[in-house]
Amino acid sequence: MSQGHGERVTRGACLLAGLCLCWSLSASAQTGAMGNSPAEVVKKYLSLDSKGVRLDNSSFDALAPYVTWKQEPPWGRIVVVQGFTVPDDLLQWQIVNMLEVVIPVEFTVLGAVYMETASFVPEPTVEQVRLRVKLINNRWRITEPVLPPHVGQKRMINFAKQSLFEEADPMRRETLALLQAELTKAK
């Protein structure tokens, strides 16, 4: 027998109430703890990503508490962003059950840097992604999708500047200087 509309609404309201109660019981717990909103895990992860943590392979440990994958895949493309938004409003989420939610994220994208050629391709757009977050061992963690790095414009400019400083090859230095200039003028 199929559920009636009233039963589905009541079930959804109970799930929302249960999630709110769990989060309010332990508001002072650290990010990712069961008592906190899963949106906080998403915000922390994306904040670290926008600061360029994923540009250095050795810094994966800083992100490990927020995700379920064990290593960062190699990326040839870095998405350059102006910012991102993560809604705190539960009504915008897909609540799968008490242990799993899907949170929509919106990125303001300026373009992409292709690492092999050290080139920037402007692609201004708004990218929408739905991040699945599950409660695993009493901690909220992002399970999917594994996105390429989404790095802030200022951080990418500084990354290009640092790479230029460290590069000895004159041809590569010229390419990196052009990359830095292209990133600077991106809007």
C-alpha distance (Angstrom), angle and dihedral (degrees) to the residues before:
residue distance angle dihedral
M1 . . .
S2 3.81 . .
Q3 3.77 122.8 .
G4 3.76 116.4 -104.0
H5 3.78 121.5 -124.2
G6 3.82 91.3 -105.4
E7 3.81 92.3 53.1
R8 3.84 91.6 50.7
V9 3.81 91.7 48.8
T10 3.81 91.2 48.1
R11 3.82 91.1 48.1
G12 3.81 90.9 48.7
A13 3.81 91.8 48.1
C14 3.81 90.4 50.2
L15 3.81 91.5 50.9
L16 3.82 90.7 49.4
A17 3.80 91.8 47.5
G18 3.80 91.3 48.0
L19 3.79 92.8 49.7
C20 3.81 92.0 47.7
L21 3.81 90.7 49.4
C22 3.82 92.2 50.4
W23 3.80 91.9 50.2
S24 3.79 94.9 46.1
L25 3.82 94.7 49.9
S26 3.79 92.8 67.8
A27 3.79 109.6 22.6
S28 3.80 92.6 149.8
A29 3.82 94.7 56.5
Q30 3.78 119.0 112.8
T31 3.79 122.5 -89.7
G32 3.78 111.6 -72.2
A33 3.79 96.1 23.7
M34 3.78 115.6 135.9
G35 3.81 91.3 -111.9
N36 3.80 93.3 59.3
S37 3.77 128.5 77.8
P38 3.81 114.4 -92.4
A39 3.82 85.9 -131.9
E40 3.82 87.8 71.0
V41 3.82 90.2 60.6
V42 3.80 90.4 50.3
K43 3.83 92.0 48.1
K44 3.81 93.1 48.2
Y45 3.80 93.3 47.6
L46 3.82 93.3 47.4
S47 3.80 91.5 44.9
L48 3.81 90.9 55.0
D49 3.81 90.3 44.4
S50 3.81 92.3 51.2
K51 3.82 88.6 51.8
G52 3.80 88.9 58.5
V53 3.80 101.3 -106.8
R54 3.80 90.1 143.3
L55 3.82 92.6 54.5
D56 3.80 87.6 79.6
N57 3.82 115.3 58.3
S58 3.79 91.8 -152.8
S59 3.81 92.6 62.0
F60 3.82 96.2 67.6
D61 3.81 89.2 107.6
A62 3.82 89.0 70.1
L63 3.82 89.3 61.1
A64 3.80 99.5 37.1
P65 3.84 94.5 91.3
Y66 3.82 90.3 60.6
V67 3.82 102.2 47.4
T68 3.80 140.6 48.6
W69 3.82 99.1 -138.9
K70 3.79 115.9 97.3
Q71 3.80 100.9 -143.6
E72 3.77 140.0 19.3
P73 3.80 114.1 -107.9
P74 3.82 116.9 -130.4
W75 3.80 112.2 -92.9
G76 3.78 126.8 -155.3
R77 3.80 93.1 180.0
I78 3.80 127.8 56.7
V79 3.81 118.0 -166.0
V80 3.81 110.8 -137.8
V81 3.79 111.7 -146.1
Q82 3.76 137.1 -172.2
G83 3.79 91.3 -156.0
F84 3.79 147.4 -49.2
T85 3.79 138.7 -127.2
V86 3.78 128.4 -144.9
P87 3.81 115.4 -171.7
D88 3.80 118.4 -130.5
D89 3.81 89.1 -165.7
L90 3.80 107.8 106.8
L91 3.79 90.3 -154.0
Q92 3.81 89.2 68.9
W93 3.81 92.1 55.0
Q94 3.76 129.4 80.9
I95 3.79 105.0 -123.8
V96 3.79 106.6 -155.3
N97 3.82 94.2 177.6
M98 3.82 139.7 -48.6
L99 3.81 90.2 -66.4
E100 3.81 101.7 42.1
V101 3.80 137.8 46.3
V102 3.79 136.6 168.0
I103 3.80 113.6 -138.5
P104 3.81 121.5 -163.6
V105 3.80 115.7 -134.2
E106 3.78 126.7 -168.1
F107 3.82 122.1 -155.6
T108 3.79 125.3 -165.6
V109 3.81 98.4 -141.3
L110 3.81 123.5 -159.6
G111 3.80 96.9 -178.9
A112 3.78 142.5 -76.7
V113 3.79 137.5 -74.9
Y114 3.80 115.4 -142.9
M115 3.78 106.6 -149.4
E116 3.80 99.6 -156.5
T117 3.80 93.1 57.9
A118 3.83 96.7 26.1
S119 3.80 88.8 -131.0
F120 3.78 132.6 143.1
V121 3.80 120.4 -141.4
P122 3.81 113.2 -166.0
E123 3.81 110.2 -133.4
P124 3.82 106.1 160.3
T125 3.78 108.3 -166.8
V126 3.77 144.6 124.5
E127 3.79 110.5 -103.8
Q128 3.79 118.8 -158.6
V129 3.79 120.0 -159.3
R130 3.79 131.3 174.2
L131 3.80 113.0 -142.9
R132 3.80 118.2 -157.5
V133 3.80 112.1 -142.0
K134 3.82 122.9 -171.5
L135 3.77 134.6 -175.2
I136 3.82 105.5 -117.0
N137 3.82 120.5 174.0
N138 3.83 90.0 -13.3
R139 3.83 93.0 -54.2
W140 3.79 129.9 102.2
R141 3.81 111.9 -122.5
I142 3.79 134.6 176.1
T143 3.81 108.9 -116.6
E144 3.80 102.4 177.5
P145 2.95 156.9 63.1
V146 3.80 106.2 18.6
L147 3.80 99.9 -144.4
P148 3.80 126.3 -162.3
P149 3.81 111.8 -105.5
H150 3.82 112.9 -69.9
V151 3.81 102.3 -156.7
G152 3.78 128.3 -177.3
Q153 3.81 118.6 -109.9
K154 3.82 95.7 -118.3
R155 3.81 91.7 50.5
M156 3.82 91.7 49.2
I157 3.81 90.3 50.7
N158 3.80 89.7 52.1
F159 3.81 90.5 45.8
A160 3.83 90.4 53.7
K161 3.81 90.4 46.0
Q162 3.82 91.8 51.3
S163 3.82 91.5 46.5
L164 3.82 89.4 50.3
F165 3.80 90.3 51.2
E166 3.82 92.1 50.9
E167 3.83 96.8 42.9
A168 3.84 117.8 100.1
D169 3.83 99.2 -178.4
P170 3.85 109.8 93.6
M171 3.83 93.8 -147.1
R172 3.82 92.1 51.5
R173 3.81 90.1 45.4
E174 3.80 89.3 55.5
T175 3.80 91.2 49.5
L176 3.81 92.1 48.3
A177 3.83 91.6 48.3
L178 3.81 88.7 53.1
L179 3.82 90.2 48.0
Q180 3.80 90.8 51.6
A181 3.83 91.2 50.1
E182 3.83 92.4 48.1
L183 3.81 91.9 49.6
T184 3.80 91.1 48.7
K185 3.80 94.3 54.3
A186 3.84 95.6 43.1
K187 3.81 114.3 118.4
